[in-house]
Amino acid sequence: MAESNSTANTFQIPNISPLISIKLDGTNYLQWTSQFLPILRSYDLLSIVDGSELCPTKHTTIAEDKQVVNPAYVLWNKKDQLVLSWLIATLTSNVLSTVYGLNTSRQVWISLAARYASQSKSRITHLKRQLQTMRQDSRSCTDYLQLAKSWADQLAAVGKPVDEEDLISFIISGLNPSFNVFITTFNLTTRESPLPYADFESELLNHESLLANQISNTTTESPTFALYSNKPPNQNNKPRFSSHSKPNGPPRYNRPPPISRNHSPPFSHQKPSTNVQKYKPPPPPFNSSRPPCQICGKLSHQALDSLPSIAAMVAHNSSIS
């Protein structure tokens, strides 16, 4: 009994603040447990939260049926409250509000696991959909790989680990079109043995680095090409103009004078050039042997044909007046 009291009184409280860098916010349960579980194991306290070390009875009976406080209970209670304080210290305010009223570290541990790592069908379906439909968009390959790994890790936390080949296939499906060459050359179906995820990640990052170097070289060469393309033409290559044309516009030609209907084209007293074709007047618009009407000027009839119409018009006007 004295040994038990000594053990309870000499229990040391370790400071784990430097060891905890992540607080549970509801979206990083796997990261939070990955840093918390090693601490519990190192101090031999994991049995407190997993239920393997049950709480002893509070009182024990000694000689003459006298009951006293059980030293084992005192020690267990100190361990439990220590772990409980660690848990509360690593929760954000939003998560902390979900565990109010819970008095033991095991109660808090079970509540957090049920809320953020439960194997509910809806949560598993949501995580799988996020992994299958993720897209790289404007992310770098490093950020894109971290996103894919986070979805896969969350599935593993709820008991649905993702196979490495499936994870690689999901990542390839969401790459940008600039990685089409990499997608074409990287064919999982033609490989004799599965490619480890670490090797795939290395190949993808190397390809991204190669693309970045190509873009950098293209950007460097562009100003030189622009200067060459804007260079003025050689003076010896200027276009030549004839003596009959002007350099500021297209060559002009002398048009013949307009031809009157009742006149024939004028004749030039100069000898025409042998290289210029003689001018030919266009044919008359209407070919008729009858002269035009002296009254209305039309070619379809003569003045005699118009006289009856004129007489009828005059008679009609006289009757009205």
C-alpha positions in Angstrom: 0.0 0.0 0.0 2.8 2.4 0.8 4.3 1.6 -2.6 1.0 2.6 -4.3 0.8 5.8 -2.4 4.4 6.6 -3.4 3.7 5.9 -7.1 0.6 8.2 -7.0 2.5 11.0 -5.3 5.6 10.8 -7.6 3.7 11.0 -10.9 5.2 13.6 -13.1 3.3 15.9 -15.5 5.2 16.3 -18.8 4.9 19.4 -20.9 3.9 18.5 -24.5 3.3 22.0 -25.8 6.5 22.0 -27.9 5.4 18.6 -29.4 2.0 19.8 -30.6 2.0 22.0 -33.7 -1.5 21.2 -35.1 -4.8 21.9 -33.5 -7.8 19.9 -34.6 -10.2 22.1 -36.6 -12.4 19.4 -38.0 -10.7 19.1 -41.4 -7.3 17.8 -40.2 -8.2 14.9 -38.0 -5.6 12.5 -39.5 -2.8 15.1 -39.1 -3.9 15.8 -35.5 -4.0 12.1 -34.5 -0.7 11.4 -36.3 1.1 13.8 -33.9 -1.0 12.9 -30.8 -0.8 9.1 -30.8 3.1 8.9 -30.6 2.9 11.2 -27.5 0.4 8.9 -25.8 2.5 5.9 -26.6 5.8 7.4 -25.4 4.3 8.3 -22.0 2.4 5.0 -21.8 -1.0 6.7 -21.8 -2.6 5.3 -24.9 -4.4 2.7 -22.7 -6.3 5.5 -21.0 -8.1 6.6 -24.2 -8.4 3.2 -26.0 -10.1 1.6 -23.0 -7.6 -1.1 -22.3 -6.8 0.4 -18.9 -10.1 0.6 -17.0 -10.8 3.0 -14.1 -10.2 1.2 -10.7 -12.7 1.4 -7.9 -12.6 4.6 -6.0 -12.4 3.0 -2.5 -10.7 -0.1 -1.2 -11.2 -2.1 2.0 -8.5 -2.6 4.5 -8.3 -4.4 7.8 -11.4 -4.3 10.1 -13.7 -3.5 7.1 -12.4 0.0 6.9 -12.6 1.7 3.4 -10.0 4.1 2.1 -9.4 5.8 -1.2 -7.9 3.4 -3.7 -4.4 4.7 -4.6 -4.8 3.0 -8.1 -7.8 5.1 -8.7 -5.9 8.3 -7.7 -3.1 7.4 -10.2 -5.5 6.5 -13.0 -7.5 9.7 -12.4 -4.3 11.8 -12.6 -3.4 10.2 -15.9 -6.9 10.6 -17.3 -7.2 14.3 -16.4 -3.7 14.9 -17.8 -4.6 13.4 -21.2 -7.9 15.3 -21.1 -6.1 18.6 -20.6 -3.8 17.7 -23.6 -6.8 17.0 -25.8 -8.6 20.2 -24.8 -5.4 22.3 -25.4 -5.1 21.0 -29.0 -8.7 21.7 -30.1 -9.9 24.9 -31.8 -12.8 26.8 -30.3 -15.3 25.3 -32.8 -14.3 21.7 -32.1 -14.1 22.4 -28.3 -17.7 23.4 -28.2 -18.7 19.8 -29.4 -17.1 18.1 -26.3 -18.5 20.3 -23.5 -19.8 18.2 -20.6 -17.5 15.2 -21.3 -15.5 14.4 -18.1 -12.9 11.8 -19.2 -10.3 11.7 -21.9 -11.8 8.5 -23.3 -15.2 10.2 -23.7 -13.6 13.1 -25.6 -11.5 10.7 -27.8 -14.5 8.6 -28.8 -16.6 11.7 -29.6 -13.9 13.2 -31.8 -13.4 9.9 -33.6 -17.1 9.5 -34.2 -17.5 13.0 -35.6 -14.4 13.3 -37.8 -13.3 9.7 -38.5 -16.5 7.8 -38.5 -17.1 5.2 -41.2 -20.4 6.8 -42.3 -21.4 6.0 -45.8 -22.1 9.6 -46.8 -18.7 10.8 -45.6 -16.9 8.0 -47.5 -18.8 8.8 -50.6 -18.1 12.5 -50.3 -14.3 11.9 -49.9 -14.2 9.5 -52.9 -16.0 12.0 -55.1 -13.6 14.7 -54.1 -10.7 12.5 -55.0 -12.1 11.4 -58.3 -13.2 14.8 -59.5 -10.3 17.0 -58.3 -8.6 19.2 -60.9 -5.2 20.9 -61.0 -6.4 24.2 -62.4 -3.9 26.9 -61.3 -2.2 24.9 -58.7 1.4 23.8 -59.0 2.2 20.1 -59.1 3.4 20.2 -55.5 0.1 21.7 -54.3 -1.9 19.4 -56.5 -0.2 16.3 -55.1 -0.7 17.5 -51.6 -4.4 18.0 -52.2 -4.7 14.4 -53.6 -2.8 13.0 -50.8 -5.0 14.8 -48.2 -8.2 13.2 -49.7 -6.5 9.8 -49.8 -5.4 10.2 -46.2 -8.8 11.1 -45.0 -10.2 8.0 -46.7 -7.6 6.0 -44.9 -8.6 7.6 -41.6 -12.1 6.3 -42.0 -11.0 2.8 -42.9 -11.0 3.1 -46.7 -7.4 3.3 -47.9 -6.8 4.2 -51.5 -4.7 1.9 -53.7 -1.6 3.7 -55.1 -2.4 2.8 -58.7 -5.9 4.2 -58.2 -4.5 7.4 -56.6 -2.1 7.8 -59.5 -4.9 7.4 -62.0 -7.0 10.0 -60.3 -4.1 12.5 -60.3 -3.4 12.0 -64.0 -7.1 12.5 -64.8 -7.0 16.0 -63.3 -3.8 17.3 -64.8 -3.9 20.4 -67.0 -3.7 20.0 -70.8 0.0 21.2 -70.7 0.8 17.7 -69.3 -0.7 15.8 -72.2 2.7 14.6 -73.3 3.4 13.3 -69.8 -0.1 11.6 -69.7 0.5 9.9 -73.1 3.9 8.6 -72.2 2.9 7.5 -68.7 0.7 4.5 -69.4 -0.1 2.3 -66.4 -1.5 -0.5 -68.6 1.8 -1.1 -70.4 3.9 -1.4 -67.2 4.9 -4.9 -66.1 5.0 -3.9 -62.4 3.1 -1.3 -60.5 4.9 2.0 -60.2 5.4 3.2 -56.6 3.7 6.5 -55.8 7.0 8.1 -54.8 8.5 7.4 -58.2 5.4 8.7 -60.0 5.5 11.9 -57.9 9.2 12.4 -58.8 8.5 11.9 -62.5 5.7 14.4 -62.5 7.7 17.1 -60.7 10.6 16.6 -63.1 8.2 17.0 -66.1 6.9 20.2 -64.5 10.4 21.5 -64.1 11.1 20.8 -67.8 8.0 22.7 -68.9 9.0 25.6 -66.7 12.5 25.7 -68.4 11.0 25.6 -71.9 8.6 28.5 -71.1 11.5 30.5 -69.6 13.6 29.9 -72.8 10.8 30.9 -75.0 10.2 34.1 -73.0 14.0 35.0 -73.3 14.1 34.5 -77.1 10.9 36.5 -77.8 12.5 40.0 -77.6 15.3 39.1 -80.0 12.8 37.7 -82.5 10.7 40.9 -82.2 13.7 43.1 -82.8 14.6 41.1 -85.9 11.1 41.2 -87.3 10.8 45.0 -86.8 14.0 45.7 -88.6 13.4 48.2 -91.5 13.8 46.7 -95.0 17.1 47.1 -96.9 17.5 50.2 -99.0 18.5 48.2 -102.0 15.1 46.4 -101.9 13.0 49.5 -102.3 10.3 49.0 -105.0 11.0 50.8 -108.3 8.5 53.0 -110.0 8.2 53.9 -113.7 8.3 57.4 -114.9 4.6 57.3 -115.5 3.6 56.4 -111.9 4.0 58.1 -108.5 5.7 56.4 -105.5 2.9 57.4 -103.2 0.0 55.7 -104.9 -0.9 53.3 -107.7 -0.1 54.2 -111.3 -2.7 56.4 -113.0 -3.9 56.1 -116.6 -5.5 58.8 -118.8 -9.1 58.0 -119.4 -10.7 58.8 -122.8 -13.2 61.7 -122.8 -16.9 60.8 -122.5 -18.7 60.0 -125.7 -22.0 61.9 -126.4 -24.9 59.9 -127.9 -25.2 62.3 -130.9 -21.6 62.7 -131.5 -18.9 60.5 -132.7 -15.6 60.2 -130.7 -13.0 62.8 -131.6 -10.0 61.8 -133.6 -6.5 62.5 -132.5 -4.1 64.1 -134.9 -1.2 62.4 -133.2 0.0 59.0 -134.3 -1.2 56.4 -131.8 1.4 54.3 -130.1 1.8 50.8 -131.3 1.7 49.5 -127.7 -1.6 51.1 -126.8 -4.9 49.5 -128.1 -7.2 51.9 -130.0 -10.3 53.1 -128.2 -13.6 51.5 -129.3 -16.8 53.3 -128.3 -19.4 51.1 -126.7 -22.5 50.0 -128.8 -25.6 52.1 -128.5 -28.0 50.9 -125.8 -31.0 50.5 -128.2 -30.6 49.5 -131.9 -33.6 50.8 -133.8 -34.0 52.1 -137.4 -36.8 54.4 -136.4 -36.0 58.0 -135.4 -37.2 59.2 -132.0 -40.5 60.8 -131.4 -40.3 64.6 -131.9 -42.8 65.2 -129.0 -41.8 62.9 -126.2 -38.3 61.8 -127.4 -38.9 58.1 -127.1 -37.6 55.6 -129.7 -40.5 53.2 -129.6 -42.8 55.3 -131.7 -43.1 58.5 -133.9 -44.9 61.7 -133.6 -47.7 60.6 -135.8 -48.5 57.8 -133.4 -48.8 60.2 -130.5 -51.2 62.6 -132.3 -54.4 60.6 -131.4 -53.5 60.5 -127.8 -52.7 64.2 -127.8 -56.1 65.0 -129.4 -57.9 62.9 -126.9 -56.2 64.6 -124.1 -57.1 68.1 -125.4 -60.7 67.1 -125.9 -60.9 65.7 -122.4 -59.5 68.9 -120.9 -61.9 71.1 -122.9 -65.0 69.1 -121.7 -64.0 69.5 -118.1 -63.5 73.3 -118.4 
